[in-house]
Amino acid sequence: MVILHGAGSCKESHHDFARAARSAGLAAVCFDQRGHGETGGALDGRVLEDVATVAAKLGDVPLAVRGSSMGGYLAILAAERLDARAAVAICPASADGLARGLRNREFAFDADVPSLDAFLTEHPLDAAVERLDVPLLLLHAEGDERVPVAHSRELARRARHADLVVVPGGHHRSVQHDAELQGHALRWLRKVVTG
């Protein structure tokens, strides 16, 4: 499984889920996107190529992707490119929301703004989720102050194979660290990836 962090976050924010995945018998890798954590450079339009490069390190195994916020957006996009068997998106950001935050300098990471903005314009999430032909698990907190829960509801409506879990209350980061929801996601992944 490839685990993708959100805008301005880092791989360490997802070590709890990676450890839970390992305990469940799944190999997991999380890494810092360009311009985040220990990775230098600037996040740019090569973001899906970077995800594919990291995924290749896992070898020839059935793949799944999991991400939150910007990582949820990227997980949905990367699933098709990686020929993944499943995707988990937690409070997935929209391309428009990410582009708006990028232009307004709301994010604390280095970015090649023209390149990343062009990428976001070329990859709207609605179209990607409609093309996605693998199981998708969407997890979202009703109290999310950054990405409205209506966004995940709309994605679930458009997707061919989606399960949506909406949690009362919470906030933008609460779902990704909730042990019960991590367990739910891992059981769901094992079911849809391994049958």
C-alpha positions in Angstrom: 0.0 0.0 0.0 1.2 3.5 -0.9 0.2 6.1 1.8 0.0 9.7 0.7 0.0 12.7 3.1 -1.8 16.0 2.7 -0.7 19.5 1.8 1.9 20.7 4.2 2.1 17.4 6.0 4.7 14.7 6.0 5.2 10.9 6.1 5.4 10.8 9.9 1.7 11.9 10.1 0.8 8.5 8.7 3.1 6.2 10.6 0.3 5.1 12.9 -1.7 3.8 9.9 1.4 2.3 8.3 2.1 0.4 11.5 -1.5 -0.8 11.7 -1.2 -2.0 8.1 2.0 -3.9 8.8 0.3 -5.5 11.8 -2.5 -6.6 9.5 0.0 -8.3 7.2 0.1 -5.6 4.5 3.3 -3.9 3.2 3.0 -0.1 3.4 5.2 2.7 2.3 4.8 6.4 3.1 7.1 9.1 1.8 7.4 12.9 1.8 6.2 14.5 -1.4 8.5 17.0 -3.0 8.7 20.2 -0.9 7.5 18.4 2.2 9.3 16.9 5.2 12.7 15.6 4.4 12.3 15.8 0.6 13.7 18.8 -1.0 12.6 20.6 -4.2 9.2 21.8 -4.9 5.9 20.0 -5.5 5.1 20.2 -9.2 3.3 18.5 -12.1 5.3 15.3 -11.7 3.5 14.4 -8.5 1.9 11.2 -10.0 5.2 10.1 -11.5 6.7 10.4 -8.0 3.9 8.2 -6.6 4.5 5.7 -9.3 8.2 5.6 -8.6 7.6 4.9 -4.9 5.0 2.3 -5.7 7.4 0.5 -7.9 9.7 0.0 -4.8 7.0 -2.4 -3.5 7.6 -4.8 -6.4 5.1 -6.8 -8.3 2.4 -7.1 -5.7 -1.3 -6.2 -5.6 -1.4 -2.4 -4.8 -3.7 -0.1 -2.9 -3.4 3.6 -2.3 -4.5 5.5 0.7 -4.3 9.3 1.3 -5.9 12.1 3.2 -6.8 15.6 2.0 -4.4 16.3 -0.9 -3.2 12.7 -0.4 -6.8 11.6 -0.9 -7.0 13.5 -4.1 -3.8 12.0 -5.3 -4.8 8.5 -4.2 -7.9 8.6 -6.4 -5.8 9.9 -9.3 -3.0 7.4 -8.8 -5.2 4.4 -8.5 -5.8 4.2 -12.2 -2.1 4.9 -13.1 -0.8 2.3 -10.7 -3.4 -0.3 -11.7 -4.3 -0.4 -8.0 -6.9 -2.8 -6.7 -8.4 -0.3 -4.3 -8.2 3.3 -3.1 -9.0 4.9 0.3 -9.5 8.6 0.3 -9.9 10.5 3.6 -11.5 13.9 3.4 -10.2 14.2 -0.2 -9.4 17.7 -1.3 -10.7 18.9 -4.7 -8.5 20.1 -7.5 -10.2 23.5 -7.2 -9.7 23.7 -3.5 -6.0 22.8 -3.8 -5.5 25.3 -6.7 -7.2 28.1 -4.6 -5.1 27.4 -1.6 -2.0 27.3 -3.8 -2.7 30.6 -5.4 -3.6 32.2 -2.1 -0.4 30.9 -0.5 -2.3 29.0 2.2 0.1 26.0 2.2 3.4 25.7 4.0 5.3 23.8 1.4 7.5 24.7 -1.6 5.7 24.4 -4.9 6.4 25.2 -8.5 3.1 27.1 -8.7 2.7 27.3 -12.5 3.5 23.5 -12.9 1.3 22.4 -10.0 -1.5 24.7 -10.9 -1.5 23.3 -14.5 -1.6 19.8 -13.1 -4.6 20.6 -10.9 -6.4 22.2 -13.8 -5.8 19.1 -15.9 -6.9 16.6 -13.2 -10.4 17.4 -11.8 -11.4 14.8 -9.3 -15.0 14.5 -10.6 -13.8 13.1 -13.9 -11.2 10.9 -12.3 -13.6 9.3 -9.9 -16.1 8.6 -12.8 -13.3 6.8 -14.7 -12.1 4.9 -11.6 -13.0 1.2 -12.0 -11.7 -0.1 -8.6 -13.3 -0.1 -5.2 -13.1 3.3 -3.5 -13.5 3.9 0.3 -14.3 7.5 1.2 -14.0 8.5 4.9 -15.1 12.0 6.0 -15.9 13.8 9.2 -19.1 15.9 9.1 -17.2 18.6 11.1 -14.4 19.0 8.5 -13.7 22.7 8.4 -11.4 22.5 5.3 -13.1 20.1 2.9 -16.9 20.0 3.1 -18.4 16.5 3.6 -20.6 17.2 0.6 -17.5 16.8 -1.6 -17.1 13.1 -0.5 -20.9 12.5 -0.9 -20.7 13.8 -4.5 -17.7 11.7 -5.2 -19.4 8.6 -3.9 -22.4 9.4 -6.0 -20.3 9.7 -9.2 -18.1 6.6 -8.5 -18.8 3.2 -9.9 -17.7 1.3 -6.8 -17.7 3.5 -3.7 -18.3 3.0 0.0 -18.8 6.1 2.0 -18.4 6.4 5.8 -19.4 9.8 7.3 -18.5 10.3 10.9 -20.5 12.7 13.1 -18.5 15.7 14.4 -14.7 15.6 14.1 -12.5 17.9 12.0 -10.2 17.7 9.0 -7.6 15.5 10.6 -9.6 13.4 13.0 -10.6 10.6 10.7 -7.1 9.7 9.6 -5.9 9.0 13.1 -9.0 7.3 14.5 -8.0 3.7 15.4 -11.5 2.3 14.8 -11.7 3.8 11.3 -8.2 2.7 10.5 -9.3 -0.8 11.4 -12.4 -0.5 9.2 -10.2 0.7 6.3 -7.8 -2.2 6.7 -10.6 -4.8 6.9 -12.2 -3.2 3.8 -8.8 -3.3 2.0 -8.1 -6.9 2.8 -11.6 -7.8 1.6 -11.5 -6.0 -1.7 -7.8 -6.6 -2.5 -7.4 -10.2 -1.6 -11.0 -11.3 -1.9 
